[in-house]
Amino acid sequence: MISKDLHMHTVYCDGTASPEEMILSAIDRGLTTVGISGHSYTFFDTSYCMQQEAIPRYLAELRYLRAKYFDRIHVLCGVEQDYHSTYPTDDFDYVIGSVHYVKVDEAYIPVDESAEMLKEAVEKHFGGDVYALCEAYFATVADVVNKTHCDIIGHFDLISKFIEREPLFDPRHPRYIRAWQAAVDTLLQHGVPFEINTGAISRGYRTEPYPSAEMRDYIRDKGGSFVLSSDAHSADSIAYGFEEYDSVING
């Protein structure tokens, strides 16, 4: 039985619905627990994240909504903490640790903005070597639990967001495989679950969730665990596709 979804965004960051609209949608879908996880404040890019001055209001609103709907659903107030964010997480109920950027010198390269931006970054910062970018990304992901002290590892292979539309690299390339396997091996030492994130499917970028099937098999064979996440940015995409991937969680 699908009972919870802990990864979703609201108008406090780059989502389209209010926290209350997301909660009501989760109730309509029969969930018993819902977690709102606003993007953490990133000082170097404020275009998509919660604004620093709005975070106390976010926390207060989620506390109010938890009390308002306590007899219908359990509401949690979380944060999707970017690896490069310095905003403290002590006041949140849980933390999703994610890597959205590769830092090179003083540049923060977003890996999920556009395929064109990744191509430009490869040429400018990696001498045309796309696998060097992938290696830098997964080296950062390998450290995400240490850095964010997260409860869930977010969209492990986000760098592959555009791979089905624009094949920037070959996910079967030995260097790519070595990079992600090394990251998995490091992360498994912490015992933190990886999310199976259906957000890129609901938004039309991919036909399978993060992480890929090959990665999921490797994680499972190594004793890792999973939690389903929709990464919903709208009320109608909560728990998107969970039925198809519920067996990965529950066997």
Summary of the structure (lengths in Angstrom):
residues: 251
radius of gyration: 17.5
end to end distance: 11.7
largest distance: 56.8
contacts: 825
relative contact order: 0.14
helix: 39%
strand: 18%
